């Protein structure tokens, strides 16, 4: 599959041309770095149509669309947190006929923005952009209604997966749901799918992984390599300790070094893998 990915930096002076290549491609992704937060958000591009995913930085989002020469068809929200939806109103006001799409978090989205959600989607639903399908995948945990969007082999994962880590559950989330997403849903997705996260915490997460498994070779190699924002799920499964909670070495390391926390979390878990996930998230919250 052919794809095109780059980070779009909004022009600061003049009228720099950021028009997308004219070459006809399948669905491809533009990565846009927010200038007002530590977020990354994304444009899905198919032919002459664009969908923006969590465009928190409205000015950069609007600049991208206008410079692309393409038509914004929809804004997709992965979840309700302000650092993902607060750009909605300004973006939607800048263009005509744009549809706002959200998953089960739609009521919380509506509480934070003036433009109400136009379309509510659920697991298995499909959205069409430029004649191509985008699949909706519910990934609860970081928030109860979190969704991801799968287009070709591109997974717009919001705050569910981070490089070598996962989202927290501090604001409207649920740790058991997040574990189930990591344990039962993400492993079913093809290893060649590339995921696109909402934040870039890879270095810190790799350092945390080495804190748990100091001799882990894959994590060491990743820390010494290019700290790229996105990678395939197959690559991620080798270095993301939250995806390795079934491994005996992970469980034994946590039991040995954090016996009290392990015991507390085991009382709420249905398996050692879930206990390990809970302990890791507990430790990462304050690490």
HELIX and SHEET records of a PDB file:
HELIX    1   1 UNK A   58  UNK A   68  1                                  11    
HELIX    2   2 UNK A   82  UNK A   85  1                                   4    
HELIX    3   3 UNK A   88  UNK A   94  1                                   7    
HELIX    4   4 UNK A  106  UNK A  112  1                                   7    
HELIX    5   5 UNK A  175  UNK A  180  1                                   6    
HELIX    6   6 UNK A  181  UNK A  185  3                                   5    
HELIX    7   7 UNK A  186  UNK A  188  5                                   3    
HELIX    8   8 UNK A  202  UNK A  212  1                                  11    
HELIX    9   9 UNK A  217  UNK A  224  1                                   8    
HELIX   10  10 UNK A  233  UNK A  239  1                                   7    
HELIX   11  11 UNK A  241  UNK A  243  5                                   3    
HELIX   12  12 UNK A  248  UNK A  257  1                                  10    
HELIX   13  13 UNK A  259  UNK A  266  1                                   8    
HELIX   14  14 UNK A  272  UNK A  285  1                                  14    
SHEET    1   A 7 UNK A   7  UNK A   8  0                                        
SHEET    2   A 7 UNK A  28  UNK A  33  1                                        
SHEET    3   A 7 UNK A  40  UNK A  46 -1                                        
SHEET    4   A 7 UNK A  49  UNK A  53 -1                                        
SHEET    5   A 7 UNK A  71  UNK A  77  1                                        
SHEET    6   A 7 UNK A  99  UNK A 102  1                                        
SHEET    7   A 7 UNK A 119  UNK A 120  1                                        
SHEET    1   B 6 UNK A 126  UNK A 129  0                                        
SHEET    2   B 6 UNK A 132  UNK A 138 -1                                        
SHEET    3   B 6 UNK A 147  UNK A 151 -1                                        
SHEET    4   B 6 UNK A 154  UNK A 158 -1                                        
SHEET    5   B 6 UNK A 194  UNK A 197  1                                        
SHEET    6   B 6 UNK A 231  UNK A 232 -1                                        
SHEET    1   C 2 UNK A 161  UNK A 162  0                                        
SHEET    2   C 2 UNK A 165  UNK A 166 -1                                        
END                                                                             
